Amino acid sequence: MHELLHGPLHTDDVIRIPGPVRSNPLVDAAARHNLQWLRAHGMLREDRARRLYDRWSIPALAATSFPGASLADLCLAVDQCAFYFLFDDQFDGERGVQPAEVARICEPLLTTLHTGRAPADPSPVESAFADLWRRGSQGMSARWRARAAFHWEGYFMAHPSEALGRRGGPDAHPDRDAYLVLRRGASGVDTVLDLAERILGEVPAAAFHNPQLALMRRLAGDAPAVNNDVYSYAKEAPRGDVYNLAVITQRERDCSRQRAFALVRQEAQDMVDDFFRLAERMPSICVSLGLGKAEGAAVLRYVDGMGDWMRGYFSWEAATLRYRPEGALPVDEPNYLEELL
């Protein structure tokens, strides 16, 4: 077990992905907005919290994932990215091993999804999410809203199961299939891909439910989530997280940590390669489905947007300090975000 938790984390093997990483030129304005937004909702109150948050470079993640977004859309993307990380960090301590408590915390957020309103006297998390959902769903079709609400619900309600896994016992130690189901929810990737559609234009139903595009969505979501398990291993393994593919691989293969990292990275790389192989066929599929010019263009924008999302995420992940000691909260300090809930 000691080998699991000690030794340097090597993350030099960056995922290879076709095409350049581009950054949105409006990133500085969006970053200024993001700090104002976080303060307005009580998500960052102390100077030391702000300094730590700055090290994560969240605006850079949004700017490289959505390089062509307007300022309003980029602000939404930065705020949504910030929400994921700050919300996730709420469960790093004792709360993170109490499934019933985590579910209780998430319930008001589900109510907001289905009513469009924050609870009375909302917590910072409840206030911030209500604003995100209002801005993100404004002007979108009923089918997009229903799908996005389902994905947000899956994101929130994956957290109690993660907490259950940390407790150990007979319900812990998922196999690979169970891991992938929960990881897709807990990583929030489906909500990110909904955001891409929100920014780039809705995809016609005939194409959205095409099996090839559905597989591409799964690959674009799974590849970053899987690869992130290498970067987040040092944070997650010591606290007993079992929904981490590097942890699962090390246990199932009875191999070293570095060997597990290499296998997980290769799995992520294979997913990326499969995505771009499938992307080459999408123009002809649009024609075969009988899509008009505008509809076909919306599909191809979405495909390009998923590629930008992966390029941006992998680039940010390799550079951010969030997964390095200098960007993490010391384990012997109180959670500086504990009052957000």
N, C-alpha and C positions, 0 to 999 in steps of 0.2 A: 504493500500500500504506500510505503514511503516514496517509491519511485513514481507513483502517480502524482505526487504533490510537489516534488522538488526538482530542481534542475532548470536550465534556461529554456525558454520557449522560442523555438526557431520558427519564424514566419516569413522567411526570405522567399519562399517559393510562391510568387504571386501568380494568380490564375491568368492564363493567356486567353485573350479575347480579341476578336477582330475589331478593327476600327479604332479611331482615336477617342481619348477621353476629352470631352469638351466641358467647359465651365460656363455657366450663365453669367453674363457680364453684370447682371443686376444683383449679384450676391451680397455686396456691401450694404445696399439699401435693405435687402431682405434680412440681413443679420441685425441691423439696427432695429427693424420692426420686431424681430423675434425677441430681443431682450425686453423691449417695451411690453410685448404681449405676455411674456412669462412673468414679468413684474406685476402687470395688471391683474393677472389671475392668481397671484401669490405663489407661483411655482419656483421663483428664485428670490429669496428675501435677504440672504446674508452675503457679504462680500466674498467669503471663502467658497460659498457654493457657486457664485458667479465665476470665480477664478478656475475652479475645477471644471465647470461646464465649458468654459472657453477652450480648455485643452482638448475637448472632444471634437471640435471643428464640425459641429452639426450643420451650419450653413453650407459648408463645402460639400457635404454629403448630398444635400438637396440640390445644390447648384450643378453638380456633375451628373446627378441622376435625371434632372429635368433641365437640360441646357437651353432649351428654346422657350421656356415658360415665360409668360408675362409677369410683371412684378407682383400683381395680386395673387396669381397662381403660385409663384415661387415662395411668397410669404406663407401661403397655406402649406406648401410642402415642407418648409423649414419648421413651421410650428408643429406639424404632424410628426415629423421625425423627432423633434425634441420631446414630444409627448411620449412616444414609445419608450425612449431611454429613461426618462424621469419616472414614468409609471413603473417600468420594469424594476428599477432600483428600489421601489418601495418594499420589495419582497426579499431583500438581501439578508435581513436579520431574522429575529424570532418569528415575525409574522409569516415569513416564507415557508414555515413548516406547519402551518395551521390551515388546512384546506377549507374548513367551514368559515373561518374568519376571512379568508381571501374571497370566497364566494359572496359573503355578506358585503364586502367592500365593492365588489363588481356589480351587484344587483342594481343599484341606482343608475349606473352607467347604461345598463340595458333598458331601463325605463326611459332614459333620455333618448335612446335610439328610436323608441316606438312612440314617443309623445312629442319629441322635439324640444322638450323643456328640461332645464336643470332642476334638481330638487330645491325645495325651499332651504335657504341658508346653506348653499352648496360648499363643499370642500374645494380647495384649489384644483384638485384633479377633476372633480365633477364640473366645476365652472369652465375649466379649460376645454374639456371634452365637448361640453354642450356647444361651445363656440366653434370648435372644429367641425362638428357634425352639421351645424347650421350653415357654415360657409361652404363646406365640402359638398353638401347635397343640394344646395340652392340651384334651381334651374335644371336639375337632372330629372330624367324620366322615372316613372314609377318602377320600371323593371330594374334600372340601375340602383335606385334607392333600396329596393327590397334585397338585391344581391349584396350591396355594400353593408346593409344592416346585418345581414346574416354573417358576413365575414368579420365585422366588428364584434358581434356576439361571440363568434368562435375565438377571436383573439382574447377577449376578456375572460371567457370561461375556460380557456386552456390553463390559466394561472392556478386555479384550485387543484387541477390534476398534477401540475408541476410540483405544487406544495405536497401533494400526496406522495409523489415519488421521492421527495427529500426525506420523508419520514421513515422510509425503509419498510421492512416487513414484506408480507406476501404479495402486496400490490406494487412493489417497486421492481426495478430491473426489467424495463420493457424490451421486447425484441425490436428488430429493425422496423417492422411494419408499424407497430404501435408508436414507435418513436416518430416516424415520418408523419403520422396523422396528427399527433400533438404538436410537433415542431412547426408544422404549417400554420397551426393556429397561434401558437405562442410567439412566433417570430413576427406576426403581423403582415407577412408578405402579400397575402391576398388583398389586404386593405391598401397596400402600396400600389398594386397593379390596378385596383379600382381608381386610385388617385391618378394614375397614368391615363386611364380612360377619361376621367373627369377633366384633365388638362388638355388632352389631345383630341377629344371627341369620341362620342359613344360608338361602339362597334355594333354593326347590324347583327340581329339575333342569329341569322343563318350562319354567319361566320363565327360568332362568339361560341356557338355550340358545336362547331366543326371539331371533330376529334383531334385533328392536327394542331389547331390553335389552342385547344384545351390542353394538349400535351405540352405545348410551348409555354403556356402560362405556368404549368406545374414545374417545368424545368427552370424557368426564370425565377420562380419562387424558391425552389428547393436548393439550387446551386449556392446562392448567397447564404441561406440558412445553414446548410451543411458545412460550408467552409468557415462560417463564423464560429462553429463549435471548436475549431482549432484555436482561434484567437481568444475565445471566452473560456477556454478550458481552465486556465489558472484561476479564474474567478469562480467558476462553477464547481469544479471537482472538489475543492476543500469544503464546500458547504453541502455536499451530498447530492448535487444534481445528477439525476440518472438520464434525463432527456438531453443527452449530448452524444453525438455520434462517435466522437473520439473515445469517450468513456465506454460506450457499448462495444466498439470495435476492439478496444484493448481487452475487454473482458471476454468477448466471444472468440477472438483470435489468440488469446493468451500471449500477447506480443508487447513489446516495449511501447512507451508513450510516443517516441519519435516515429516508430513504424506505424502506429495507429494514425498519427498526424499525416504521414505520407499517403496512407490508404484513403483517408477522408478527403485530402486535397485532390487525389486522382479521381475520386468519385465526383467531386464538384467540377473538375475539369471535363470529365466525360459528359456531364449534364450540359455544360456550356457548348461543347462541340456538337452535341445532338441538337441543341436549340438552333444553332446557326445552319446546320444541315437542313433542318426542317424549314427554316425561314426562306430558303432558296425556292421552295415550292409554293409559297403562299400567293404570289401573283397569279400563277396558273389556277390555283384553287379558287381565287376570287372570280376569275372568268368562268370557271366551270360551275360555280354556284349561281351565276347569272347576276352578279352584283353590278350595279351601275358604277359610273366613273367615280362619283363622290363617295359611294359606299366602299368601293375598293380602296380608294385613297385613305379612308378612315382606318381600314384594317391594316394597311401597310404602315401608317403612322404609328399605330399601336404596336406593331411588331418592332419597328425602329425604337419606339419608346421603351419597350422591354429590354432591348439591347442596351440603350443608354442607362437604364436603371442598373443593369448588371455591371457595366463599365464603371459607373459612378460608385457603386457600392464597393466593388473590389478595390478600386483605387483608394477610396476613403479608408477602408478597413486596414489597408497596409500602412497608412500614414498616421491615423489618429492615435492619440495618446490614451484613449479610453481603455485599451486592453494592455497597457503597460503600467508598471508600478507608479510612475509619476502622474498618471491620469486617473488612478483609482483612489477611492476613499480608504484611508487606513482602517484596518479591521478593528482596531482597538478604540476607535472614536464612535460616538453616537451617529446614527444615520442622520445626516444633515437635512434630509428630505422627509423625516418621519411625520411632520405635521401636515403633509400634503393630503392625507386621506381623512 
